[in-house]
Amino acid sequence: MLKILGIDKEKCIKCEKCIASCTVELFSVERKDNMEKEIHFEDPLRFCFRCAHCIAICPTEAILYEGADEVYNFKEAKNPSKLLSYEDFMKFSRSRRSTRIFKQKPLSEEEITQILEAMRFSPSASNRQNRYYIVLSKKEEIDFLSDKVATLMVRAKKYLKLKYLVIPFTSGLLRKRLLSPKTKISLDRFFDRRSKGVDQIFFNAPCVIILHAPPYSKMTASDAGIAITHGMLAAHSMGLGTCWIGFAQEYLWRSKKTRKQLGIPKNHNVHGVFIIGHPEQEFLRAPPRREINLNWKK
């Protein structure tokens, strides 16, 4: 884990940028009688949450630290808009689709590692970086989890047969789904396609990534969403397709046994499951979206 150690006095030019950037005020300036000044770093109560703004803003790389890899220097860091304009970003983000049809082509270890790297650098609340990942890239492992997740549909089919007994005790979305004729049709289609060897959970994708984490704050699920979004956009930049699999996430929330089989600790829960692969289809345009729901207090 990253730990700020102090300041290299020989490199420090006393610009005080580290003082201005530290929101928990761990840097200070000492002004001496001869008008010289010296920058100090002190954190006896461990207030530092490792945001590393001090490392990023120091013009001479004078911040001493340990427990992390080397800083990444690139000229566009001063002005990220030079890397990607808003117009190009909108084209890029709008062209990403949830992919459910894949080529029968495995992902390389390098491709998967690149996506995980993008997720590693996603932001998190108080910079906790407290997220854990499981990668399934063997067909037998993916099939095993797919069969487990499909039991949700088996249960749904049983409930549907008893819907008139269950409905008086239900409300909201569950009641609506039990009464909808679409539900039976959807379940029948699911089991029909599954009987023909079509994976209706992971869509025969060659890679599944599971994100789990301990409940460190109310931001745990949000942090997971940010990380997975980074991974999906990174995959998109590599010409790969992705899709968030809500059924798998729902199942793993419920099944302690399967979480244990996957090596997920008892105090962790699953906050996201997504698939990656080489898309079979080529999309030609970005479809429309409805207007944003907005209440702008001007």
LOLUMDREN-382822 format. One record per residue (C-alpha): residue in one letter; x negated, z negated, y; residue number from 1. Coordinates in Angstrom, 1 decimal, padded with zeros to 4 digits. Layout:
<lumza residuo="A" px="X" pz="Z" py="Y" num="NUM"/>
...
REM end
This chain:
<lumza residuo="M" px="000.0" pz="000.0" py="000.0" num="1"/>
<lumza residuo="L" px="-001.3" pz="000.9" py="003.5" num="2"/>
<lumza residuo="K" px="-002.8" pz="-002.0" py="005.4" num="3"/>
<lumza residuo="I" px="-004.1" pz="-001.8" py="009.0" num="4"/>
<lumza residuo="L" px="-007.4" pz="-003.6" py="009.1" num="5"/>
<lumza residuo="G" px="-008.4" pz="-003.3" py="012.8" num="6"/>
<lumza residuo="I" px="-010.2" pz="-001.1" py="015.2" num="7"/>
<lumza residuo="D" px="-013.6" pz="000.7" py="014.9" num="8"/>
<lumza residuo="K" px="-015.1" pz="-000.5" py="018.2" num="9"/>
<lumza residuo="E" px="-017.6" pz="002.3" py="018.3" num="10"/>
<lumza residuo="K" px="-014.9" pz="005.0" py="018.1" num="11"/>
<lumza residuo="C" px="-012.4" pz="003.3" py="020.3" num="12"/>
<lumza residuo="I" px="-012.2" pz="004.8" py="023.8" num="13"/>
<lumza residuo="K" px="-009.7" pz="002.1" py="025.0" num="14"/>
<lumza residuo="C" px="-007.0" pz="004.5" py="025.9" num="15"/>
<lumza residuo="E" px="-004.4" pz="001.9" py="024.9" num="16"/>
<lumza residuo="K" px="-002.2" pz="004.5" py="023.1" num="17"/>
<lumza residuo="C" px="-002.1" pz="002.2" py="020.0" num="18"/>
<lumza residuo="I" px="-000.7" pz="-000.6" py="022.2" num="19"/>
<lumza residuo="A" px="002.1" pz="001.7" py="023.5" num="20"/>
<lumza residuo="S" px="003.0" pz="003.0" py="020.1" num="21"/>
<lumza residuo="C" px="003.2" pz="-000.3" py="018.2" num="22"/>
<lumza residuo="T" px="006.9" pz="-001.5" py="018.3" num="23"/>
<lumza residuo="V" px="006.0" pz="-004.9" py="016.9" num="24"/>
<lumza residuo="E" px="003.2" pz="-005.4" py="019.5" num="25"/>
<lumza residuo="L" px="000.2" pz="-006.1" py="017.2" num="26"/>
<lumza residuo="F" px="-002.3" pz="-004.4" py="019.5" num="27"/>
<lumza residuo="S" px="-003.5" pz="-006.0" py="022.7" num="28"/>
<lumza residuo="V" px="-006.1" pz="-005.5" py="025.4" num="29"/>
<lumza residuo="E" px="-008.6" pz="-008.1" py="026.6" num="30"/>
<lumza residuo="R" px="-010.0" pz="-007.5" py="030.1" num="31"/>
<lumza residuo="K" px="-013.4" pz="-009.1" py="030.7" num="32"/>
<lumza residuo="D" px="-014.9" pz="-010.4" py="033.9" num="33"/>
<lumza residuo="N" px="-017.1" pz="-007.3" py="034.2" num="34"/>
<lumza residuo="M" px="-013.9" pz="-005.2" py="034.2" num="35"/>
<lumza residuo="E" px="-014.7" pz="-004.0" py="030.7" num="36"/>
<lumza residuo="K" px="-011.8" pz="-004.1" py="028.3" num="37"/>
<lumza residuo="E" px="-011.5" pz="-004.3" py="024.5" num="38"/>
<lumza residuo="I" px="-008.6" pz="-003.5" py="022.2" num="39"/>
<lumza residuo="H" px="-007.7" pz="-006.0" py="019.5" num="40"/>
<lumza residuo="F" px="-005.4" pz="-005.8" py="016.4" num="41"/>
<lumza residuo="E" px="-004.0" pz="-009.1" py="015.0" num="42"/>
<lumza residuo="D" px="-001.3" pz="-009.5" py="012.4" num="43"/>
<lumza residuo="P" px="-001.4" pz="-013.1" py="011.0" num="44"/>
<lumza residuo="L" px="002.3" pz="-013.1" py="010.2" num="45"/>
<lumza residuo="R" px="002.3" pz="-009.6" py="008.6" num="46"/>
<lumza residuo="F" px="004.8" pz="-008.1" py="011.0" num="47"/>
<lumza residuo="C" px="003.3" pz="-004.6" py="010.5" num="48"/>
<lumza residuo="F" px="005.6" pz="-002.4" py="008.5" num="49"/>
<lumza residuo="R" px="003.1" pz="000.3" py="008.1" num="50"/>
<lumza residuo="C" px="004.7" pz="003.0" py="010.2" num="51"/>
<lumza residuo="A" px="001.1" pz="004.3" py="010.9" num="52"/>
<lumza residuo="H" px="002.0" pz="005.5" py="014.4" num="53"/>
<lumza residuo="C" px="-001.3" pz="003.9" py="015.6" num="54"/>
<lumza residuo="I" px="-003.2" pz="006.1" py="013.1" num="55"/>
<lumza residuo="A" px="-001.3" pz="009.2" py="014.1" num="56"/>
<lumza residuo="I" px="-001.7" pz="008.7" py="017.9" num="57"/>
<lumza residuo="C" px="-005.3" pz="007.5" py="018.1" num="58"/>
<lumza residuo="P" px="-007.4" pz="010.4" py="019.6" num="59"/>
<lumza residuo="T" px="-010.6" pz="009.3" py="018.0" num="60"/>
<lumza residuo="E" px="-009.4" pz="008.1" py="014.6" num="61"/>
<lumza residuo="A" px="-010.5" pz="004.5" py="015.4" num="62"/>
<lumza residuo="I" px="-007.9" pz="002.7" py="013.4" num="63"/>
<lumza residuo="L" px="-009.3" pz="001.1" py="010.3" num="64"/>
<lumza residuo="Y" px="-007.0" pz="001.0" py="007.2" num="65"/>
<lumza residuo="E" px="-007.0" pz="000.7" py="003.5" num="66"/>
<lumza residuo="G" px="-004.6" pz="001.3" py="000.6" num="67"/>
<lumza residuo="A" px="-003.7" pz="004.9" py="001.4" num="68"/>
<lumza residuo="D" px="-005.0" pz="008.4" py="001.3" num="69"/>
<lumza residuo="E" px="-006.8" pz="010.2" py="004.1" num="70"/>
<lumza residuo="V" px="-005.1" pz="011.2" py="007.3" num="71"/>
<lumza residuo="Y" px="-003.9" pz="014.8" py="007.6" num="72"/>
<lumza residuo="N" px="-005.3" pz="016.6" py="010.6" num="73"/>
<lumza residuo="F" px="-003.7" pz="019.9" py="011.7" num="74"/>
<lumza residuo="K" px="-003.5" pz="021.4" py="015.2" num="75"/>
<lumza residuo="E" px="000.3" pz="021.7" py="015.1" num="76"/>
<lumza residuo="A" px="000.7" pz="018.0" py="014.7" num="77"/>
<lumza residuo="K" px="000.7" pz="017.7" py="018.5" num="78"/>
<lumza residuo="N" px="003.6" pz="020.2" py="018.8" num="79"/>
<lumza residuo="P" px="005.6" pz="020.6" py="015.5" num="80"/>
<lumza residuo="S" px="007.9" pz="023.1" py="017.2" num="81"/>
<lumza residuo="K" px="005.0" pz="025.6" py="017.0" num="82"/>
<lumza residuo="L" px="005.3" pz="025.4" py="013.2" num="83"/>
<lumza residuo="L" px="009.0" pz="026.2" py="013.0" num="84"/>
<lumza residuo="S" px="011.4" pz="027.2" py="015.7" num="85"/>
<lumza residuo="Y" px="015.0" pz="025.8" py="015.8" num="86"/>
<lumza residuo="E" px="016.3" pz="029.3" py="015.1" num="87"/>
<lumza residuo="D" px="014.1" pz="029.7" py="012.0" num="88"/>
<lumza residuo="F" px="014.9" pz="026.2" py="010.8" num="89"/>
<lumza residuo="M" px="018.7" pz="027.0" py="011.0" num="90"/>
<lumza residuo="K" px="018.1" pz="030.2" py="009.0" num="91"/>
<lumza residuo="F" px="016.1" pz="028.3" py="006.4" num="92"/>
<lumza residuo="S" px="018.5" pz="025.4" py="006.0" num="93"/>
<lumza residuo="R" px="021.6" pz="027.5" py="006.0" num="94"/>
<lumza residuo="S" px="020.2" pz="029.8" py="003.4" num="95"/>
<lumza residuo="R" px="019.8" pz="026.9" py="000.9" num="96"/>
<lumza residuo="R" px="022.5" pz="026.9" py="-001.7" num="97"/>
<lumza residuo="S" px="023.4" pz="024.5" py="-004.6" num="98"/>
<lumza residuo="T" px="022.1" pz="026.4" py="-007.6" num="99"/>
<lumza residuo="R" px="023.9" pz="026.3" py="-011.0" num="100"/>
<lumza residuo="I" px="022.6" pz="029.5" py="-012.6" num="101"/>
<lumza residuo="F" px="018.9" pz="029.6" py="-013.5" num="102"/>
<lumza residuo="K" px="016.5" pz="031.9" py="-015.2" num="103"/>
<lumza residuo="Q" px="015.2" pz="030.7" py="-018.6" num="104"/>
<lumza residuo="K" px="011.8" pz="030.1" py="-017.0" num="105"/>
<lumza residuo="P" px="010.0" pz="026.7" py="-017.0" num="106"/>
<lumza residuo="L" px="008.6" pz="025.1" py="-013.9" num="107"/>
<lumza residuo="S" px="004.8" pz="024.6" py="-013.7" num="108"/>
<lumza residuo="E" px="003.4" pz="021.1" py="-013.4" num="109"/>
<lumza residuo="E" px="002.0" pz="022.2" py="-010.0" num="110"/>
<lumza residuo="E" px="005.4" pz="023.2" py="-008.7" num="111"/>
<lumza residuo="I" px="007.0" pz="019.9" py="-009.7" num="112"/>
<lumza residuo="T" px="004.1" pz="018.0" py="-008.2" num="113"/>
<lumza residuo="Q" px="004.5" pz="019.9" py="-004.9" num="114"/>
<lumza residuo="I" px="008.1" pz="018.9" py="-004.7" num="115"/>
<lumza residuo="L" px="007.3" pz="015.3" py="-005.4" num="116"/>
<lumza residuo="E" px="004.7" pz="015.3" py="-002.7" num="117"/>
<lumza residuo="A" px="007.3" pz="016.4" py="-000.2" num="118"/>
<lumza residuo="M" px="009.5" pz="013.5" py="-001.3" num="119"/>
<lumza residuo="R" px="006.6" pz="011.1" py="-001.0" num="120"/>
<lumza residuo="F" px="006.2" pz="011.9" py="002.7" num="121"/>
<lumza residuo="S" px="009.9" pz="011.4" py="003.5" num="122"/>
<lumza residuo="P" px="010.8" pz="008.5" py="005.9" num="123"/>
<lumza residuo="S" px="012.3" pz="005.3" py="004.7" num="124"/>
<lumza residuo="A" px="013.7" pz="002.1" py="006.3" num="125"/>
<lumza residuo="S" px="010.9" pz="-000.1" py="007.6" num="126"/>
<lumza residuo="N" px="008.6" pz="002.4" py="005.9" num="127"/>
<lumza residuo="R" px="009.1" pz="000.6" py="002.6" num="128"/>
<lumza residuo="Q" px="008.4" pz="003.7" py="000.4" num="129"/>
<lumza residuo="N" px="010.1" pz="001.7" py="-002.3" num="130"/>
<lumza residuo="R" px="011.3" pz="004.6" py="-004.5" num="131"/>
<lumza residuo="Y" px="010.6" pz="005.5" py="-008.1" num="132"/>
<lumza residuo="Y" px="010.9" pz="008.8" py="-009.8" num="133"/>
<lumza residuo="I" px="011.5" pz="010.1" py="-013.4" num="134"/>
<lumza residuo="V" px="010.8" pz="013.7" py="-014.2" num="135"/>
<lumza residuo="L" px="012.5" pz="015.3" py="-017.3" num="136"/>
<lumza residuo="S" px="011.0" pz="018.7" py="-018.1" num="137"/>
<lumza residuo="K" px="011.4" pz="018.8" py="-021.9" num="138"/>
<lumza residuo="K" px="014.5" pz="020.4" py="-023.2" num="139"/>
<lumza residuo="E" px="015.2" pz="017.7" py="-025.7" num="140"/>
<lumza residuo="E" px="015.0" pz="015.0" py="-023.0" num="141"/>
<lumza residuo="I" px="017.4" pz="017.0" py="-020.7" num="142"/>
<lumza residuo="D" px="019.8" pz="017.7" py="-023.6" num="143"/>
<lumza residuo="F" px="019.8" pz="014.0" py="-024.5" num="144"/>
<lumza residuo="L" px="020.8" pz="012.9" py="-021.0" num="145"/>
<lumza residuo="S" px="023.3" pz="015.8" py="-020.7" num="146"/>
<lumza residuo="D" px="025.1" pz="014.6" py="-023.8" num="147"/>
<lumza residuo="K" px="025.2" pz="011.0" py="-022.5" num="148"/>
<lumza residuo="V" px="026.6" pz="012.1" py="-019.1" num="149"/>
<lumza residuo="A" px="029.2" pz="014.3" py="-020.9" num="150"/>
<lumza residuo="T" px="030.8" pz="011.1" py="-022.3" num="151"/>
<lumza residuo="L" px="032.3" pz="010.6" py="-018.8" num="152"/>
<lumza residuo="M" px="034.4" pz="013.7" py="-019.5" num="153"/>
<lumza residuo="V" px="035.3" pz="012.5" py="-023.0" num="154"/>
<lumza residuo="R" px="036.7" pz="009.3" py="-021.4" num="155"/>
<lumza residuo="A" px="038.5" pz="011.3" py="-018.7" num="156"/>
<lumza residuo="K" px="040.2" pz="013.3" py="-021.4" num="157"/>
<lumza residuo="K" px="041.4" pz="010.1" py="-023.1" num="158"/>
<lumza residuo="Y" px="042.7" pz="008.7" py="-019.9" num="159"/>
<lumza residuo="L" px="044.5" pz="011.9" py="-019.2" num="160"/>
<lumza residuo="K" px="046.4" pz="011.7" py="-022.5" num="161"/>
<lumza residuo="L" px="047.6" pz="008.2" py="-021.5" num="162"/>
<lumza residuo="K" px="048.2" pz="009.0" py="-017.8" num="163"/>
<lumza residuo="Y" px="051.8" pz="008.0" py="-017.7" num="164"/>
<lumza residuo="L" px="050.8" pz="004.5" py="-019.0" num="165"/>
<lumza residuo="V" px="047.8" pz="004.3" py="-016.6" num="166"/>
<lumza residuo="I" px="049.3" pz="005.7" py="-013.4" num="167"/>
<lumza residuo="P" px="051.3" pz="002.6" py="-012.5" num="168"/>
<lumza residuo="F" px="048.0" pz="000.7" py="-012.3" num="169"/>
<lumza residuo="T" px="046.1" pz="003.3" py="-010.3" num="170"/>
<lumza residuo="S" px="046.1" pz="004.4" py="-006.7" num="171"/>
<lumza residuo="G" px="044.3" pz="006.7" py="-004.3" num="172"/>
<lumza residuo="L" px="042.0" pz="009.5" py="-005.6" num="173"/>
<lumza residuo="L" px="042.2" pz="008.5" py="-009.2" num="174"/>
<lumza residuo="R" px="046.0" pz="008.6" py="-009.2" num="175"/>
<lumza residuo="K" px="045.9" pz="012.0" py="-007.5" num="176"/>
<lumza residuo="R" px="043.6" pz="013.4" py="-010.1" num="177"/>
<lumza residuo="L" px="045.6" pz="012.1" py="-013.0" num="178"/>
<lumza residuo="L" px="048.7" pz="013.8" py="-011.6" num="179"/>
<lumza residuo="S" px="047.0" pz="017.0" py="-010.7" num="180"/>
<lumza residuo="P" px="047.5" pz="019.9" py="-013.2" num="181"/>
<lumza residuo="K" px="044.0" pz="021.1" py="-012.2" num="182"/>
<lumza residuo="T" px="042.4" pz="018.1" py="-014.0" num="183"/>
<lumza residuo="K" px="043.5" pz="019.1" py="-017.5" num="184"/>
<lumza residuo="I" px="042.5" pz="022.7" py="-016.8" num="185"/>
<lumza residuo="S" px="039.0" pz="021.7" py="-015.6" num="186"/>
<lumza residuo="L" px="038.5" pz="019.4" py="-018.6" num="187"/>
<lumza residuo="D" px="039.6" pz="022.1" py="-021.0" num="188"/>
<lumza residuo="R" px="037.2" pz="024.6" py="-019.4" num="189"/>
<lumza residuo="F" px="034.4" pz="022.0" py="-019.5" num="190"/>
<lumza residuo="F" px="034.7" pz="021.4" py="-023.2" num="191"/>
<lumza residuo="D" px="035.3" pz="025.1" py="-024.0" num="192"/>
<lumza residuo="R" px="032.1" pz="026.1" py="-022.3" num="193"/>
<lumza residuo="R" px="030.1" pz="023.2" py="-023.7" num="194"/>
<lumza residuo="S" px="031.2" pz="024.2" py="-027.2" num="195"/>
<lumza residuo="K" px="029.7" pz="027.6" py="-026.6" num="196"/>
<lumza residuo="G" px="026.3" pz="026.0" py="-025.7" num="197"/>
<lumza residuo="V" px="026.6" pz="026.1" py="-021.9" num="198"/>
<lumza residuo="D" px="025.2" pz="022.9" py="-020.3" num="199"/>
<lumza residuo="Q" px="027.9" pz="021.9" py="-017.8" num="200"/>
<lumza residuo="I" px="025.9" pz="018.9" py="-016.6" num="201"/>
<lumza residuo="F" px="022.4" pz="020.3" py="-015.8" num="202"/>
<lumza residuo="F" px="023.3" pz="024.0" py="-016.1" num="203"/>
<lumza residuo="N" px="020.3" pz="024.7" py="-018.3" num="204"/>
<lumza residuo="A" px="017.9" pz="023.8" py="-015.5" num="205"/>
<lumza residuo="P" px="014.2" pz="023.3" py="-016.7" num="206"/>
<lumza residuo="C" px="013.7" pz="020.2" py="-014.6" num="207"/>
<lumza residuo="V" px="015.7" pz="017.0" py="-013.8" num="208"/>
<lumza residuo="I" px="014.4" pz="014.5" py="-011.3" num="209"/>
<lumza residuo="I" px="015.9" pz="011.0" py="-011.2" num="210"/>
<lumza residuo="L" px="015.3" pz="008.6" py="-008.2" num="211"/>
<lumza residuo="H" px="015.8" pz="004.9" py="-008.8" num="212"/>
<lumza residuo="A" px="015.0" pz="001.9" py="-006.6" num="213"/>
<lumza residuo="P" px="015.5" pz="-001.9" py="-006.3" num="214"/>
<lumza residuo="P" px="018.2" pz="-003.0" py="-003.8" num="215"/>
<lumza residuo="Y" px="015.9" pz="-003.9" py="-001.0" num="216"/>
<lumza residuo="S" px="018.4" pz="-003.3" py="001.8" num="217"/>
<lumza residuo="K" px="021.6" pz="-001.5" py="002.8" num="218"/>
<lumza residuo="M" px="019.4" pz="001.5" py="003.5" num="219"/>
<lumza residuo="T" px="018.3" pz="002.0" py="-000.1" num="220"/>
<lumza residuo="A" px="020.8" pz="004.8" py="-000.8" num="221"/>
<lumza residuo="S" px="020.1" pz="006.5" py="002.5" num="222"/>
<lumza residuo="D" px="016.4" pz="006.4" py="001.9" num="223"/>
<lumza residuo="A" px="017.0" pz="008.1" py="-001.5" num="224"/>
<lumza residuo="G" px="019.2" pz="010.8" py="000.1" num="225"/>
<lumza residuo="I" px="016.5" pz="011.5" py="002.7" num="226"/>
<lumza residuo="A" px="013.8" pz="011.8" py="-000.1" num="227"/>
<lumza residuo="I" px="015.9" pz="014.1" py="-002.2" num="228"/>
<lumza residuo="T" px="016.7" pz="016.3" py="000.8" num="229"/>
<lumza residuo="H" px="013.0" pz="016.7" py="001.4" num="230"/>
<lumza residuo="G" px="012.5" pz="017.6" py="-002.2" num="231"/>
<lumza residuo="M" px="015.3" pz="020.2" py="-002.1" num="232"/>
<lumza residuo="L" px="014.1" pz="021.8" py="001.1" num="233"/>
<lumza residuo="A" px="010.5" pz="021.9" py="-000.3" num="234"/>
<lumza residuo="A" px="011.8" pz="023.6" py="-003.4" num="235"/>
<lumza residuo="H" px="013.8" pz="026.1" py="-001.3" num="236"/>
<lumza residuo="S" px="010.5" pz="027.0" py="000.6" num="237"/>
<lumza residuo="M" px="009.0" pz="027.7" py="-002.8" num="238"/>
<lumza residuo="G" px="011.8" pz="030.1" py="-003.9" num="239"/>
<lumza residuo="L" px="013.3" pz="027.5" py="-006.2" num="240"/>
<lumza residuo="G" px="016.9" pz="026.4" py="-006.5" num="241"/>
<lumza residuo="T" px="018.3" pz="022.9" py="-006.6" num="242"/>
<lumza residuo="C" px="021.5" pz="021.0" py="-007.1" num="243"/>
<lumza residuo="W" px="022.4" pz="017.3" py="-006.7" num="244"/>
<lumza residuo="I" px="024.2" pz="016.2" py="-009.9" num="245"/>
<lumza residuo="G" px="026.7" pz="013.5" py="-009.0" num="246"/>
<lumza residuo="F" px="028.1" pz="013.1" py="-012.6" num="247"/>
<lumza residuo="A" px="024.7" pz="012.1" py="-013.8" num="248"/>
<lumza residuo="Q" px="024.2" pz="009.6" py="-011.0" num="249"/>
<lumza residuo="E" px="027.7" pz="008.2" py="-011.7" num="250"/>
<lumza residuo="Y" px="026.9" pz="007.8" py="-015.4" num="251"/>
<lumza residuo="L" px="023.6" pz="006.2" py="-014.9" num="252"/>
<lumza residuo="W" px="025.1" pz="003.7" py="-012.4" num="253"/>
<lumza residuo="R" px="027.4" pz="002.6" py="-015.3" num="254"/>
<lumza residuo="S" px="025.2" pz="002.8" py="-018.3" num="255"/>
<lumza residuo="K" px="022.6" pz="000.0" py="-018.6" num="256"/>
<lumza residuo="K" px="021.6" pz="001.1" py="-022.0" num="257"/>
<lumza residuo="T" px="020.7" pz="004.7" py="-020.9" num="258"/>
<lumza residuo="R" px="018.8" pz="003.3" py="-017.9" num="259"/>
<lumza residuo="K" px="016.8" pz="001.1" py="-020.2" num="260"/>
<lumza residuo="Q" px="016.1" pz="004.1" py="-022.5" num="261"/>
<lumza residuo="L" px="014.8" pz="006.0" py="-019.5" num="262"/>
<lumza residuo="G" px="012.5" pz="003.1" py="-018.6" num="263"/>
<lumza residuo="I" px="014.4" pz="002.1" py="-015.4" num="264"/>
<lumza residuo="P" px="013.9" pz="-001.6" py="-014.7" num="265"/>
<lumza residuo="K" px="016.9" pz="-004.0" py="-014.8" num="266"/>
<lumza residuo="N" px="016.9" pz="-004.7" py="-011.1" num="267"/>
<lumza residuo="H" px="016.8" pz="-000.9" py="-010.2" num="268"/>
<lumza residuo="N" px="019.7" pz="001.4" py="-009.8" num="269"/>
<lumza residuo="V" px="019.9" pz="005.2" py="-009.7" num="270"/>
<lumza residuo="H" px="020.5" pz="006.7" py="-006.3" num="271"/>
<lumza residuo="G" px="020.1" pz="010.4" py="-007.0" num="272"/>
<lumza residuo="V" px="019.7" pz="013.0" py="-009.7" num="273"/>
<lumza residuo="F" px="019.0" pz="016.6" py="-009.0" num="274"/>
<lumza residuo="I" px="017.9" pz="019.7" py="-010.9" num="275"/>
<lumza residuo="I" px="015.3" pz="022.4" py="-010.1" num="276"/>
<lumza residuo="G" px="014.7" pz="025.8" py="-011.5" num="277"/>
<lumza residuo="H" px="014.2" pz="029.5" py="-010.7" num="278"/>
<lumza residuo="P" px="017.6" pz="030.8" py="-009.4" num="279"/>
<lumza residuo="E" px="019.1" pz="033.7" py="-011.3" num="280"/>
<lumza residuo="Q" px="021.2" pz="034.9" py="-008.3" num="281"/>
<lumza residuo="E" px="020.2" pz="036.3" py="-005.0" num="282"/>
<lumza residuo="F" px="022.3" pz="035.2" py="-002.1" num="283"/>
<lumza residuo="L" px="022.7" pz="037.8" py="000.7" num="284"/>
<lumza residuo="R" px="024.1" pz="035.7" py="003.6" num="285"/>
<lumza residuo="A" px="024.9" pz="032.2" py="004.7" num="286"/>
<lumza residuo="P" px="028.6" pz="031.3" py="004.3" num="287"/>
<lumza residuo="P" px="030.5" pz="029.6" py="007.1" num="288"/>
<lumza residuo="R" px="031.2" pz="025.9" py="007.4" num="289"/>
<lumza residuo="R" px="034.1" pz="024.1" py="009.2" num="290"/>
<lumza residuo="E" px="033.6" pz="022.6" py="012.6" num="291"/>
<lumza residuo="I" px="031.8" pz="019.3" py="012.8" num="292"/>
<lumza residuo="N" px="033.9" pz="016.2" py="013.1" num="293"/>
<lumza residuo="L" px="032.8" pz="014.8" py="016.4" num="294"/>
<lumza residuo="N" px="033.7" pz="012.1" py="018.9" num="295"/>
<lumza residuo="W" px="031.1" pz="012.5" py="021.7" num="296"/>
<lumza residuo="K" px="031.3" pz="009.5" py="024.1" num="297"/>
<lumza residuo="K" px="030.1" pz="011.3" py="027.2" num="298"/>
REM end
